[in-house]
Amino acid sequence: MVENNNTKISAKDVDVFYSEKQALNKISMDIKEKEVTALIGPSGCGKSTFLRCINRMNDLIEICKVTGSIKVDNEEIISSSTDVVSLRSKIGMVFQKPNPFPKSIFDNVAYGPSIHGLADTKSDLENIVITSLKKAGLYNEVKDRLNEPGTSLSGGQQQRLCIARAIAVNPEIILMDEPCSALDPIATAIIEELIDELRLNYTIIIVTHSMQQAARVSQKTCFFHLGELIESGETNKIFTNPDNTKTQDYITGRFG
Amino acid sequence: MFFWSIVLILIGIYSSYIFGKSRIKKLVYSTNLKPKSQYNYHAQYVLSWCLLPALIVYFSWAVFEEQIIQNLILDSFEYVEGAAYNDGLLLAEIRNVANNTDFSEGKSQEIINAASQYKSLKLTSEISFYISIIIIMILGSLYAVRKINIQFNAQDTIEKYIKYILIFCSSIAVLTTIGIIFSLIFESFRFFSQVSIFEFLFSTEWYPFIPIREGQAAAEGSFGAVPIFAGTFLIMIVAMCVAAPIGLLTAIYLSEYASQKVRKTVKPLLEILAGIPTIVYGFFAFVTVAPFVKSFGQSIGIDASPTSALAAGLVMGVMIIPFISSLSDDVINSVPQSLREGSLGIGANKAETIKKVILPAALPGIVGAFLLAISRAIGETMIVVVAAGTAANLTANPFENVTTVTVQIVVALIGDQEFDNPRTLSAFALGLVLFVITLSLNVLALRIVKKYRERYE
């Protein structure tokens, strides 16, 4: 594995409150470019909350308040002057449950490029859609039925469609919030393979409940517990020789 | 009679309950076995066998008593040769004399005789009523008590009775609906036997007020419902032009932009609009909006009549705004949050998300809301009666007088009417067509809404 030292995302002292309740407590971490970083931890530990801070998705929740600093490419994003729209076009997101729009497969993928004006002509748009579907490993399965509704696909295909939709706007970072938890093992294996390929071009952060998945797909792992970042580092190290006893207990299945 | 029969029935209820309870207790005591049901259920069983027959007797008396007495009186009445009698008037007079509420002098002998007969019949009826209700309650209780034993499953039986009572209650609504539909259909048949159905549906002349001259059949040229339906349609269009955009935009604001607090306050406030009596809207349309429409028409050079389709339609539009906004708000809210996040996550802004993802996803539900609002608008009467006039003009000009189906029904039924001329009967035919239209709109709307719900569940 080629080591690189380019920090893509740098979080410092991030606190998140839902009304009075503190969900994240002083989270600081650096995330490297073109690597897969897995966030693991028991339910309610704040890993999804942290993920949703990175593309400011927590803005949608009225009672949620985020403080601290997150820098993406050295630009502060936790600030009222941040251009959320351009931030989100740089950071794609894949959700827990596949959420294709009630539109055709083609329109699902074309949605992002067309609102951002990435394609000047119709054939440009077609190219983007086809390339994105190919990158998401879905093209061969759907090339004959691009006009059928996205919801007609199977769960695993829908999730890959959502990945294609996310990469169609040329993001640099892809956030994945338990992308396989609604899928069967075969569909999961396909998505994991895809994540491995996407790593070459994108910085990926994946929240997962499955420790095997984290071990399989990620290079770095961060272990969260009760709103705190307990330990982070090389996946190999975390899973074989963690420093913290809580991490040890969690990965060996003693709690969680 | 009412008061004492209630007292009697209450006594019956109480004593039958006690009777049943003591019976089962005694059985348990003497056999020393555990009864299948609890004491209360046995008592309730006896009670229902006491109460239900008593109620049947009570209601059959209430329904038939007066009728039977009247027939007896009329049968034995000593008609005087040569005098003209009207049964209804005669009976009223006899009743008045019997109750001492007729103070005119010089009653003829036969009336006085009949009145005393009426009095004695009333008394007999009352006495036999009390006797039969007591007997029936005792018999019912005895029958039930005889059935009680240790093995008897009173709980299941009571459960069954409750089910019957519930079925009875719910069937009342259904039967009433069916009854209304049938009376509509039968009266419409009578209308269509006098006026051809093709004329009714396709002719453009509606002059039900012109007296039918001798030798001119009613079917010749005065019952074309086209202008009425056109008027209904015109007002509906005006109303939807007001309500659809305002209602939909309100719904979008409430569900996507407003904070929880605003939403919780504004939504109920909007729904108050739906609670205003429609005659008050009619008022408002006639007093405030119609003059405004007239002067507006004049200012742009159109001669508007003092009551117009536009005035009625505008106010009706305001009236149905809460329907559309409230229903659409619910529909938009039920679009899964994941779709919003998916769209926003790509970097779409709020407006793009609403326009390109949320509204298309909610469209079937919104259409359903519109259809429900339309069927409400079509069925609306009071605003139109007051503000749109009654002249059946076939016009597309909203500044003119038009009339609607509901208004024509009102007009046809106002005042003393015999139910044999086509003018009155036309109300039923109009009602039937209206019913078919609103019913199909409702069914369509409900189907669309249902289909939409299934998609996300």
Interface residues (C-beta under 8 A of the other chain):
Chain A: N55 M57 L60 E62 V85 S86 L87 R88 S89 K90 I91 G92 M93 F95 K97 N99 P100 F101 P102 K103 Y111 G112 I115 H116 T151 C162 R165 A166 V169
Chain B: S259 Q260 P336 Q337 S338 L339 R340 E341 G342 S343 L344 G345 I346 G347 A348 N349 E352 K356 V357 P360 A361 R455
